[in-house]
Amino acid sequence: MIEARHLRVLRAVAATGSFSAAGRELGCTQPAVSQQMKALEASVGTPLLIRTGREMRLTEAGEALVKHAASILSGLTAAEEEVAAIAGLRAGRVRLVSFPSGSSTLVPTALAALRAAHPGTRVFLEEAEPPESVEKLRDGDCDIALAFRYEGTGGEEWDDLVVRPLLTDRLVALVPERHRLAGAGSVAIGEFAGESWIAGCPRCRGQLVEVCRGAGFEPRIDFATDDYPAVVGLVGAGLGVAVLPELAIESVRPKRARTVTVEPPVRREIVALTLPDLAQVPAVAATLDRLARAAAR
């Protein structure tokens, strides 16, 4: 194996013409230079220098190695500088996957703070709901997955991942402003039996059905959409009621609709997930910290 330190010695010897002069240039002794050259010749299996008295010249193999040494050493230096920049957060890349309401609330605050502190770190954002986002993380298609799971449902298996808890998000009911329950402080979910429902994403829809069944009724879902503003618009138009996470309500401005607290409370845990090895990468660790700070506000 050819070592970089041996190549540096060879270049110095070729440039200066002697071991002693190369030693002075490199800041080491003449015997040390001689020893390094012997080690290099042993590793390549052929002589690199021809010694004639006080003079020495390169063999054909030595000339070939010196010719390539410049590009090898410059490439190695560039690699060392790039790694140092990443480790020092002067550079780096983070691929983040988030669900929509997280993308519009937690992510902007976190990424703005990250850019201000580490302008050389670039973050690429993609949207996906769990469990798709978690699969992307495990498949190596992202570095951080913003995900959620509902309390008391058993949740996802995240034992192989680093889990960074961010916040607990409560679900609230959204009703038309002229609805009979629009002015109520809080209502039992059973009060909505017989209503027309507007449901969200498939996972949230499944949670809605489970909660309603627990209250003794089957929700009549007339509309379903993954788009939170569309849900708000349908409710505001008087076409039904919905249950949305508070984080989703925060990301839109409800028009002609009112929020009502639902009892018993239904909550979901918002977390940031990454792989154990990725958690040690400075840019990933910094992004996780900024997400946690954004959630704490």
C-alpha positions as CSV (number, residue, x, y, z in Angstrom):
1,M,0.0,0.0,0.0
2,I,1.3,3.4,-1.0
3,E,1.0,5.9,1.9
4,A,0.6,9.7,1.4
5,R,3.5,10.5,3.7
6,H,5.8,8.4,1.6
7,L,4.7,10.2,-1.6
8,R,5.5,13.5,0.1
9,V,9.0,12.3,0.9
10,L,9.5,11.1,-2.7
11,R,8.5,14.4,-4.2
12,A,10.8,16.3,-1.8
13,V,13.7,14.0,-2.7
14,A,13.0,14.4,-6.5
15,A,12.8,18.2,-6.1
16,T,15.9,18.6,-3.9
17,G,18.1,15.8,-5.3
18,S,19.3,14.4,-1.9
19,F,18.0,12.9,1.3
20,S,19.5,15.6,3.5
21,A,18.0,18.4,1.5
22,A,14.7,16.7,1.5
23,G,14.9,16.2,5.3
24,R,15.5,20.0,5.7
25,E,12.5,20.8,3.6
26,L,10.3,18.4,5.4
27,G,11.6,19.2,8.9
28,C,13.0,15.7,9.6
29,T,16.4,13.9,9.6
30,Q,18.3,12.4,6.7
31,P,18.0,8.9,8.2
32,A,14.2,9.3,8.5
33,V,14.0,10.3,4.8
34,S,16.1,7.2,3.9
35,Q,13.9,4.9,6.0
36,Q,10.7,6.3,4.4
37,M,12.1,5.8,0.9
38,K,13.0,2.2,1.7
39,A,9.5,1.6,3.0
40,L,8.0,3.1,-0.2
41,E,10.2,1.0,-2.5
42,A,9.3,-2.1,-0.5
43,S,5.6,-1.4,-0.9
44,V,5.8,-0.9,-4.7
45,G,8.2,-3.7,-5.1
46,T,10.7,-1.9,-7.3
47,P,13.6,0.6,-7.0
48,L,12.5,4.3,-7.3
49,L,15.9,5.9,-7.0
50,I,19.4,5.3,-8.4
51,R,22.1,6.4,-6.0
52,T,25.5,7.2,-7.5
53,G,27.8,8.8,-4.9
54,R,26.3,12.0,-3.7
55,E,23.9,12.2,-6.6
56,M,20.6,10.4,-7.1
57,R,18.1,10.2,-9.9
58,L,14.7,8.7,-10.4
59,T,14.2,5.4,-12.0
60,E,11.5,5.0,-14.6
61,A,9.1,3.8,-11.9
62,G,10.2,6.7,-9.7
63,E,9.4,9.2,-12.4
64,A,5.9,7.6,-13.0
65,L,5.2,7.7,-9.3
66,V,6.3,11.4,-8.9
67,K,4.1,12.3,-11.9
68,H,1.0,10.9,-10.2
69,A,2.0,12.0,-6.7
70,A,1.0,15.6,-7.4
71,S,-2.6,14.8,-8.3
72,I,-2.9,12.2,-5.6
73,L,-1.7,14.5,-2.9
74,S,-3.8,17.5,-4.1
75,G,-6.9,15.3,-4.2
76,L,-6.2,14.1,-0.7
77,T,-5.7,17.6,0.5
78,A,-9.0,18.6,-1.1
79,A,-10.7,15.7,0.5
80,E,-9.3,16.6,3.9
81,E,-10.4,20.2,3.6
82,E,-13.9,19.2,2.5
83,V,-14.3,16.7,5.4
84,A,-13.0,19.4,7.8
85,A,-15.5,21.9,6.4
86,I,-18.4,19.4,6.9
87,A,-17.2,18.5,10.5
88,G,-17.0,22.2,11.3
89,L,-20.5,22.9,9.7
90,R,-19.0,25.2,7.1
91,A,-20.4,22.8,4.6
92,G,-22.7,19.8,4.5
93,R,-26.0,18.5,3.3
94,V,-29.1,17.2,5.1
95,R,-32.0,15.5,3.4
96,L,-35.2,16.1,5.4
97,V,-38.6,14.5,4.9
98,S,-41.6,15.9,6.7
99,F,-45.3,15.6,6.8
100,P,-47.2,18.7,5.5
101,S,-48.3,20.3,8.7
102,G,-44.7,19.9,10.1
103,S,-43.4,21.4,6.8
104,S,-45.4,24.6,7.3
105,T,-44.9,25.1,11.0
106,L,-41.8,23.5,12.6
107,V,-39.5,23.2,9.5
108,P,-39.4,26.9,8.4
109,T,-38.4,28.2,11.8
110,A,-35.8,25.4,12.3
111,L,-34.2,25.8,8.9
112,A,-34.1,29.6,9.1
113,A,-32.2,29.4,12.4
114,L,-29.9,26.7,11.0
115,R,-29.1,28.8,7.9
116,A,-28.4,31.8,10.1
117,A,-26.0,29.8,12.3
118,H,-24.4,27.6,9.6
119,P,-24.9,29.2,6.2
120,G,-22.8,26.6,4.5
121,T,-25.1,23.8,5.4
122,R,-27.7,23.0,2.8
123,V,-31.0,21.3,3.6
124,F,-33.2,19.6,1.0
125,L,-36.9,19.2,1.9
126,E,-39.3,16.6,0.7
127,E,-42.8,15.8,1.9
128,A,-44.2,12.4,2.9
129,E,-46.5,11.1,5.6
130,P,-45.3,8.3,7.9
131,P,-44.8,5.4,7.5
132,E,-43.5,6.3,4.0
133,S,-41.1,8.9,5.5
134,V,-39.7,6.3,7.9
135,E,-39.2,3.8,5.1
136,K,-37.2,6.5,3.2
137,L,-35.0,7.0,6.2
138,R,-34.3,3.3,6.5
139,D,-33.7,2.9,2.8
140,G,-31.1,5.7,2.9
141,D,-33.2,8.2,0.9
142,C,-33.1,10.8,3.6
143,D,-31.2,11.8,6.7
144,I,-34.0,12.9,9.0
145,A,-37.7,12.0,9.0
146,L,-40.2,14.2,10.8
147,A,-43.0,11.8,11.8
148,F,-45.8,11.2,14.3
149,R,-47.7,8.5,16.0
150,Y,-51.0,8.5,17.9
151,E,-51.0,7.9,21.7
152,G,-52.4,4.5,22.8
153,T,-52.3,2.9,19.3
154,G,-49.1,0.8,19.8
155,G,-47.4,3.1,17.2
156,E,-44.5,2.3,14.9
157,E,-41.5,0.2,15.7
158,W,-38.7,2.7,15.9
159,D,-36.3,0.7,18.1
160,D,-33.6,0.7,15.4
161,L,-33.7,4.5,15.1
162,V,-32.7,7.6,17.1
163,V,-35.9,9.2,18.3
164,R,-35.9,12.9,19.1
165,P,-39.2,13.8,20.8
166,L,-40.4,17.3,19.7
167,L,-43.9,17.9,20.9
168,T,-47.3,16.5,21.7
169,D,-50.0,17.7,19.3
170,R,-53.7,17.5,20.4
171,L,-56.5,17.0,17.9
172,V,-59.3,19.5,17.9
173,A,-62.7,19.5,16.2
174,L,-63.4,22.0,13.4
175,V,-67.0,23.0,12.8
176,P,-68.8,25.6,10.7
177,E,-69.1,29.0,12.4
178,R,-72.9,28.6,12.6
179,H,-72.8,25.0,13.9
180,R,-74.7,24.2,17.0
181,L,-71.5,23.4,18.9
182,A,-69.4,26.3,17.5
183,G,-69.5,28.2,20.8
184,A,-68.8,25.2,23.1
185,G,-65.6,25.2,25.1
186,S,-65.2,21.4,24.7
187,V,-67.4,18.6,23.6
188,A,-67.5,14.8,23.7
189,I,-66.7,13.2,20.4
190,G,-70.0,11.4,20.6
191,E,-71.8,14.7,20.2
192,F,-70.8,14.6,16.5
193,A,-72.6,11.3,15.8
194,G,-74.8,11.7,12.7
195,E,-72.7,14.6,11.4
196,S,-71.2,14.6,7.9
197,W,-67.4,14.3,8.2
198,I,-64.5,15.6,6.2
199,A,-61.5,13.3,6.7
200,G,-57.8,13.8,6.1
201,C,-54.9,11.6,5.1
202,P,-55.5,7.8,5.2
203,R,-53.7,7.4,8.5
204,C,-55.6,10.2,10.1
205,R,-58.8,8.9,8.6
206,G,-58.2,5.5,10.3
207,Q,-57.6,7.3,13.6
208,L,-60.8,9.2,13.2
209,V,-62.8,6.0,12.6
210,E,-61.2,4.3,15.6
211,V,-62.0,7.3,17.9
212,C,-65.6,7.5,16.8
213,R,-66.1,3.8,17.1
214,G,-64.8,4.1,20.6
215,A,-67.5,6.7,21.3
216,G,-70.2,4.3,19.9
217,F,-70.8,5.5,16.4
218,E,-69.6,5.1,12.8
219,P,-68.6,8.4,11.2
220,R,-70.2,9.2,7.9
221,I,-67.3,10.4,5.8
222,D,-68.6,12.4,2.8
223,F,-65.3,14.0,1.8
224,A,-61.7,13.0,2.1
225,T,-58.6,15.1,1.3
226,D,-55.0,15.2,2.3
227,D,-55.0,19.0,1.9
228,Y,-55.6,20.8,5.2
229,P,-56.8,24.1,3.6
230,A,-59.3,22.1,1.6
231,V,-60.6,20.5,4.8
232,V,-61.0,24.0,6.3
233,G,-62.7,25.3,3.2
234,L,-65.2,22.4,3.2
235,V,-66.0,22.9,6.9
236,G,-66.3,26.7,6.4
237,A,-68.8,26.1,3.6
238,G,-71.0,24.1,6.0
239,L,-70.4,20.7,4.3
240,G,-69.4,18.9,7.5
241,V,-67.1,18.7,10.5
242,A,-63.6,17.5,10.9
243,V,-60.9,16.6,13.5
244,L,-57.5,18.1,12.8
245,P,-54.2,18.3,14.7
246,E,-53.6,21.7,16.3
247,L,-50.4,21.9,14.3
248,A,-52.5,21.7,11.1
249,I,-54.8,24.5,12.3
250,E,-51.7,26.6,13.1
251,S,-50.6,26.3,9.5
252,V,-53.8,27.6,7.9
253,R,-56.3,30.4,8.7
254,P,-59.7,28.9,9.2
255,K,-62.4,31.0,7.5
256,R,-66.0,30.7,8.6
257,A,-65.0,27.8,10.9
258,R,-64.4,27.4,14.6
259,T,-62.3,25.0,16.6
260,V,-63.7,23.1,19.6
261,T,-61.8,21.0,22.1
262,V,-62.6,17.3,21.9
263,E,-63.0,15.1,25.0
264,P,-61.5,12.7,25.8
265,P,-58.3,14.2,24.4
266,V,-56.7,12.6,21.3
267,R,-53.0,13.3,20.9
268,R,-50.2,12.5,18.6
269,E,-46.5,12.5,19.3
270,I,-44.4,14.5,16.9
271,V,-40.8,13.3,16.6
272,A,-37.7,13.6,14.5
273,L,-36.1,10.3,13.5
274,T,-32.6,9.5,12.2
275,L,-30.2,6.5,12.0
276,P,-27.7,6.0,14.8
277,D,-24.7,6.7,12.6
278,L,-26.3,9.8,11.0
279,A,-26.9,11.2,14.5
280,Q,-23.2,11.7,14.8
281,V,-22.9,13.8,11.6
282,P,-22.6,17.5,12.7
283,A,-25.1,18.9,10.1
284,V,-27.7,16.3,11.1
285,A,-27.2,16.9,14.8
286,A,-27.5,20.6,14.3
287,T,-30.7,20.2,12.3
288,L,-32.2,18.0,15.0
289,D,-31.4,20.6,17.6
290,R,-33.0,23.4,15.6
291,L,-36.2,21.3,15.1
292,A,-36.3,20.7,18.9
293,R,-35.9,24.5,19.5
294,A,-38.6,25.3,17.0
295,A,-41.0,22.9,18.7
296,A,-40.3,24.4,22.1
297,R,-41.5,27.8,21.1
